[in-house]
């Protein structure tokens, strides 16, 4: 099976542009060479039976452990039920070191403190990979769904804040440990003051207008969680992931209202759920399946 997947990986991104490539049915993996870079990223995939080039695609961003294969596996059952193709890129510690390299998108060189070229940003990988899948005929979709849990949610919300108009149809951001508030008064990286990338009002308006679901577990309220950042700036957002998620949503809503911008976000708390990537993945798959059918997320207020 491993040899078959290697062969499929070779075919996936090395066939002529006139020939449509295919993902393997079921679980698989392939390597993607990042444009304008020598980096190669291993990408874990799942394609349900009877999927085709019109099947919606979900990019899945992992938590701290960067276990893209496990996250892909957690999505399999619900991706099959909801007819979704799962793409989970693995950002290695070697190429994207530490929280600067992943959670903060590798926009800053941690050794020099200078802005990296855009081709080095982790954030740039998602649109580049999607564009290659379009080019190879793997997908006819014009946009994709985006999901991140924990550190992956940190990746997702900063990508949507800092990247101009990524090809995202809708996004779910779950249980970040701390956030970059979409406010110009709060210093980077906890806000946009003195951010290494200037975020225009147009970019913020695009982000606020995007269908985004901020979610967190009702039991993800441990102020002493060993992986929870406790800097004074993080503590100002709240003493737990639950409180910080609420604070982020409220800050975005207030910023949109202040600037008279459309605001299409929603917020949910999953009752009885603590800090769980597998439970958030199952919830997100169901939400994207609903969104694909109804054009909106299914929340209790609907």
C-alpha positions in Angstrom: 0.0 0.0 0.0 2.8 2.4 0.9 4.4 1.9 -2.6 1.0 2.6 -4.2 0.6 5.8 -2.3 4.1 6.9 -3.3 3.3 6.2 -6.9 0.1 8.2 -6.6 2.0 11.0 -4.9 4.3 11.1 -7.9 1.4 11.2 -10.3 -0.4 13.7 -8.3 1.8 16.7 -8.9 4.0 15.6 -11.8 1.6 14.8 -14.5 1.2 17.2 -17.5 -1.2 20.0 -16.9 -3.5 18.7 -19.6 -4.1 15.4 -17.7 -6.3 15.5 -14.6 -4.6 14.0 -11.6 -6.5 12.2 -8.9 -6.3 11.7 -5.1 -6.4 8.1 -3.9 -9.9 7.1 -2.7 -9.8 6.7 1.1 -6.7 7.8 3.1 -3.5 8.8 1.4 -0.6 11.2 1.4 1.6 13.1 -1.0 4.4 15.7 -1.0 4.0 19.3 -2.1 6.9 21.5 -3.1 6.2 25.0 -1.8 6.4 27.6 -4.6 9.3 30.1 -4.3 10.9 27.7 -1.8 12.8 24.5 -1.5 10.5 23.3 1.2 8.5 20.1 0.8 5.4 19.5 2.8 3.8 16.1 3.4 0.1 16.3 2.9 -2.3 13.8 4.4 -5.6 13.4 2.5 -8.9 11.6 2.6 -11.3 11.3 -0.3 -14.6 9.6 0.3 -16.0 7.0 -2.2 -17.8 8.6 -5.1 -16.1 11.9 -4.6 -15.1 13.9 -7.7 -13.6 17.2 -8.8 -16.8 19.0 -7.6 -16.6 17.6 -4.0 -15.9 20.3 -1.4 -12.4 20.5 0.1 -11.6 21.2 3.7 -8.1 22.2 4.7 -7.4 21.0 8.3 -4.8 22.7 10.5 -3.6 20.7 13.4 -2.9 21.5 17.1 0.5 21.8 18.8 1.7 18.3 18.0 1.3 18.9 14.2 0.0 15.4 13.9 -1.6 15.9 10.5 -2.1 12.1 9.9 -4.1 11.8 13.2 -6.2 14.8 12.4 -6.9 13.4 9.0 -7.9 10.1 10.6 -10.2 12.0 13.0 -12.0 13.5 10.0 -12.5 10.3 8.0 -15.9 9.1 9.3 -17.6 12.5 9.3 -16.0 13.5 6.0 -17.4 10.4 4.4 -20.9 11.1 5.8 -20.8 14.8 4.8 -19.1 14.2 1.4 -15.9 16.3 2.0 -12.4 15.9 0.8 -9.9 16.4 3.6 -6.4 18.0 3.1 -4.2 18.1 6.2 -0.7 19.6 5.5 2.1 18.8 7.9 4.2 21.8 8.8 7.5 20.3 10.1 9.4 21.7 13.0 12.5 21.8 10.8 11.0 24.0 8.1 8.5 25.9 10.3 10.1 26.0 13.8 8.2 26.7 17.0 5.2 28.9 17.5 6.7 31.6 15.3 6.9 29.1 12.4 3.4 27.6 12.7 1.0 29.5 15.0 2.3 32.9 13.7 2.7 31.7 10.1 6.5 31.9 9.7 6.1 35.5 8.6 9.1 36.6 10.7 12.6 35.0 10.7 13.1 34.0 14.3 16.9 34.4 14.0 17.0 37.8 12.3 13.7 39.3 13.4 13.1 40.4 9.8 10.1 39.8 7.6 10.4 36.6 5.6 9.6 36.6 1.9 6.0 35.7 1.3 7.0 32.4 -0.2 8.4 31.4 3.2 5.2 32.1 5.0 3.2 29.1 6.3 0.1 31.0 5.6 0.9 31.1 1.8 1.0 27.3 1.6 -2.8 26.8 1.7 -3.7 28.9 -1.3 -0.7 27.7 -3.2 -1.6 24.0 -2.6 -5.2 24.7 -3.5 -4.1 26.4 -6.7 -2.0 23.4 -7.6 -4.9 21.1 -7.0 -7.0 23.3 -9.4 -4.3 23.3 -12.0 -3.9 19.5 -11.9 -7.7 19.0 -12.3 -8.1 17.5 -8.8 -10.8 20.0 -8.0 -13.1 22.3 -9.8 -14.0 24.2 -6.7 -13.3 27.9 -6.7 -12.8 28.1 -2.9 -12.3 25.8 0.1 -13.3 25.3 3.7 -10.7 26.0 6.4 -10.6 24.4 9.9 -8.1 24.8 12.7 -8.0 23.6 16.3 -5.9 25.0 19.1 -2.6 26.0 17.5 -4.3 25.3 14.2 -6.9 27.9 15.1 -4.1 30.3 15.9 -2.8 29.7 12.3 -6.3 30.0 10.8 -7.4 33.3 12.4 -4.0 35.0 11.7 -4.0 33.7 8.1 -7.4 35.2 7.6 -6.4 38.5 9.3 -3.1 39.0 7.5 -3.5 37.4 4.0 -5.4 39.5 1.5 -8.5 37.7 0.3 -7.5 34.0 0.6 -9.8 31.6 -1.4 -11.8 30.6 1.7 -15.5 29.8 1.4 -16.0 29.6 5.2 -13.9 28.8 8.2 -14.2 27.2 11.6 -11.7 28.3 14.3 -11.7 26.2 17.5 -10.2 26.7 20.9 -7.1 28.8 20.3 -4.9 29.3 23.3 -4.5 33.0 22.6 -5.5 35.4 19.8 -4.3 38.3 17.7 -7.2 40.7 18.3 -8.4 42.5 15.1 -7.8 45.9 16.8 -5.2 48.5 15.9 -4.7 49.6 19.5 -3.3 46.4 20.9 0.4 45.7 20.2 1.5 42.8 18.0 1.2 39.8 18.3 -1.8 40.2 20.6 -3.3 42.9 18.3 -2.5 44.7 15.0 -0.5 47.7 16.4 3.0 47.5 14.9 2.2 44.2 13.1 4.9 43.1 10.6 2.3 43.2 7.9 0.0 46.2 7.5 -3.6 45.1 7.6 -5.9 47.4 5.6 -9.5 48.3 6.5 -10.4 46.5 3.3 -8.7 43.3 4.5 -10.5 43.5 7.8 -13.8 44.1 6.1 -13.3 41.0 3.9 -12.5 39.0 7.0 -15.5 40.2 9.0 -17.8 39.5 6.0 -16.5 35.9 5.7 -18.7 33.2 7.2 -16.6 32.3 10.3 -17.6 30.1 13.2 -15.6 30.6 16.4 -16.1 27.7 18.7 -14.8 26.4 22.0 -15.6 23.6 24.5 -17.7 24.5 27.5 -15.2 22.6 29.7 -12.2 24.1 28.0 -12.0 26.4 31.0 -8.9 25.3 32.9 -6.8 28.3 33.8 -4.0 26.0 34.7 -3.8 24.0 31.5 -0.1 23.2 31.0 -0.2 24.4 27.4 -2.0 27.6 28.0 0.0 30.8 27.5 -0.1 33.0 30.6 1.7 36.1 29.6 0.1 39.4 30.9 -1.1 40.1 27.4 -2.7 36.7 27.0 -4.2 36.9 30.5 -5.8 40.2 29.4 -7.8 38.1 27.0 -9.2 35.9 29.8 -7.9 33.1 32.0 -9.0 30.1 29.8 -9.5 29.2 26.2 -13.3 29.6 26.8 -13.0 33.1 28.0 -10.4 34.1 25.4 -12.6 32.8 22.5 -15.5 34.9 23.8 -13.2 37.9 24.1 -11.9 37.5 20.5 -15.4 37.2 19.0 -16.7 40.2 21.0 -13.6 42.3 19.9 -14.2 41.4 16.3 -17.9 42.2 16.5 -17.2 45.5 18.2 -14.6 46.4 15.6 -16.9 45.6 12.7 -19.7 47.7 14.3 -17.4 50.6 14.9 -16.2 50.6 11.3 -19.7 50.0 9.9 -18.6 46.7 8.3 -20.8 43.6 7.6 -20.2 40.9 10.2 -21.0 37.3 9.3 -19.4 35.5 12.2 -21.1 33.2 14.7 -20.0 31.8 18.0 -20.8 28.5 19.7 -19.8 26.7 22.9 -19.8 22.9 22.8 -21.4 21.7 26.0 -19.4 19.1 27.9 -16.4 19.3 25.6 -12.9 20.1 27.0 -9.8 20.6 24.9 -10.3 17.9 22.2 -9.2 17.9 18.6 -11.2 14.8 17.7 -14.5 16.2 19.0 -13.9 19.6 17.4 -13.1 17.8 14.1 -16.3 15.8 14.2 -18.3 19.0 14.9 -16.6 20.9 12.2 -17.2 18.2 9.6 -20.9 18.3 10.4 -21.0 22.1 10.2 -19.3 22.2 6.8 -21.6 19.6 5.5 -24.6 21.7 6.7 -23.0 24.8 5.2 -22.6 23.2 1.9 -26.3 22.4 1.8 -27.7 25.6 3.3 -25.1 28.3 2.8 -24.8 29.0 6.6 -23.6 27.3 9.7 -26.1 25.5 11.9 -26.1 27.1 15.4 -28.7 27.0 18.1 -29.8 30.6 17.5 -30.9 29.7 13.9 
